[in-house]
């Protein structure tokens, strides 16, 4: 029962943060940032937010911008989502899309080699 509630909280936090990040006016944070998932701890004190940045060249600047906006995002999240306490936000770069693309490229390369024989 508690895990189902926590899953709903995670999804709601992810949805609201996606919307809030799109509204930020920080020039370091462009529109090519996607919130992949959010993991709120069971005591609701911390939240790891996994973000994917499309533009590799501005990846570090985007992460700096998100970390500097964490206080604002936390305050806005607290006003939008009804929780016992608003968690501290920790932004983590999610590299699953990059890894998935690499695996797909390797599989395609392997398929081309087997077709050529």
HUNORWO-V966611 format. One record per helix or strand of 3 or more residues. SS is the DSSP state (A for helix, B for strand). FROM is the first residue (numbers start at 1). LEN is the number of residues. Records with the same first field share a line. If there is no record, write none. Layout:
# HUNORWO-V966611
SS=FROM-LEN  FROM-LEN
This chain:
# HUNORWO-V966611
A=2-22  56-13  70-11  96-21
B=33-8  46-8  88-6
